[in-house]
Amino acid sequence: MTLKIYGQGNPLLDISADVSNELLTKYDLKANNAILAEEKHVPLYAELSALPGVQYIPGGATLNSIRVANWMLQESGTCSYVGCIGKDKYGETMKEKCTSEGLTVPFMETDEASTGTCGVLVTGVERSLVANLAAANLFKDEHFDKCAEAKSCVEGADIVYSAGFFLTVSVPAIVRAGKHCLQNNKTMCLNLSAPFIVQFFGAQLAEVMPYVDILFGNDDEAKEYAKANKFDTEDVAEIAKKCVDLPKEGERKRTVIFTCGSNSTVVATKDGCATYPVAVLDQSKIVDTNGAGDAFVGGFLAYLAKGKDLEAAVLAGHYAAGVIIQHSGCTFPPKPDYSA
């Protein structure tokens, strides 16, 4: 039987369109860059929405991973996700897109802010990202006390996942999930997500780390974590081994997985460290590498849910990432062409 996967994070509706360089200039944006929206960027989202060929894609790091896991599994009802959206047309689009893919999404909904959006301005192969977290910032842990479906999603799941970005919004929700996993022998997963999370949210990260059974990150985030915690090494394998031994609640030992772009993925457990090479992909096939890390997690979680071993889960993660980077945004073909 396939295990159930639950994610909680910051939902953002990606509004993606091909644009001219003039539009970048108008909003003082750079190609191949990512920023948080300022007041001057507010009209951008309506302007993108009016462009021909505009795409609306449910996004945000955690939701990307949950959508990919759901796609890899091809089993409706196995994956769920919670976050905060606004009571507006973008929120309705978010719900419709997620449910059409078979996800269960008992969102918290607010009228205090609009649904979080991320403008994706495409110029050739380059993308300029402008994120406006808005309602995503307003998630409250009390949602689980008010919404029975949301509570049943987290308590009914066997695997729980959050990107580190959610540490900026609701540490109590992550701790709640972590304690539930600890008490019920379930698997709690967390991603470091970005160097700035390690740099500026170290206290929040330290609060939830004792509950983390599987820690994800990339090599840059790993090195930042080592620096912040005085590991005195930049060797990613050594950092992974040290993360395994960080204080942890319960009997289960932590697994640490650091992706390294096109280089081998590093996996550390209580038994030691292993590396898994990434299949080489023709550079001409690469369209957008933004969602590679999220997709890796999605593929990994899907095969963990299938009861596969660590190596099979890592290879499934590599496959999923390889598919996603051949598409614009976190989009994928109708079905995966993968079995292991």
Salt bridges, closest charged atoms under 4 A:
ASP28 OD2 - LYS40 NZ 3.20
GLU47 OE1 - LYS26 NZ 2.99
GLU92 OE2 - LYS95 NZ 2.99
GLU101 OE2 - ARG67 NH2 2.91
GLU109 OE2 - LYS95 NZ 3.14
ASP141 OD1 - ARG176 NE 2.84
GLU142 OE2 - LYS146 NZ 3.32
ASP145 OD1 - ARG176 NH2 3.46
ASP213 OD1 - LYS248 NZ 2.77
ASP213 OD2 - ARG252 NH1 3.85
GLU238 OE2 - LYS241 NZ 2.95
ASP271 OD1 - LYS270 NZ 3.35
ASP288 OD2 - ARG127 NE 3.17
